[in-house]
Amino acid sequence: MLTACSSSKSAKSTRNEGTFSGAVYTVKRGDTLSKISRMTGSSVGDLARLNGIPAPYTIQVGQRIRIKGSGSASRPKNTATAKNTPAPSRTQNSSIAKVAPPPVGARCWLWPTKGNIVEPFSSSDGGNKGIDISGSRGQPIYASGAGTVVYVGNQLRGYGNLVMIKHSEEYITAYAHNDTMLVNTGEKVKAGQKIATMGNTGADSVRLHFQIRYRATAIDPQRYLKPSC
């Protein structure tokens, strides 16, 4: 997962950072949207709205980010396949490029917890970009696959305590509304490892909001989850 950041300088950065030329910033490895917001003096919300990046504001290496006030600049092309990343406002802007979903069974994903689905996935604009699973407070939340934790925090509005795991250059999973979080950013986890407990932070009832993102695009988890691998 990448988040962008940049200082208010309008010239190209001479430090080992992504290219910042005028009104467009080109993402490099390790960037995040919050990092780019700091470098450019823009808010994360403004950058997300201007570039059609849904929460949790995942960006890709090589992606070109428009900076606020660049109305005369041409709309940047997303050189990587657009993905959101999992996305607080659970909306997906229609301007984001569509990608063909991966074939079912191409990868094994474990169910992250037990419970009933109280809100299914929706591909419509403004629809739920994951599934919401009900349960009881303190119930275990498990990593759906092996990978590296890229985000642990509660700074993404509407998601409460959130854990995000990067599984490859193509896949990220997100686990929201947790009560407690049991992993740290940068930690490597195994499939089925307990990473959090269920809660209702950022939600009106105890539940897990779970997303699978493929090349920055949300896909329906129910099509890919299996009881075991």
Summary of the structure (lengths in Angstrom):
residues: 229
radius of gyration: 17.2
end to end distance: 24.7
largest distance: 52.0
contacts: 808
relative contact order: 0.17
helix: 8%
strand: 31%
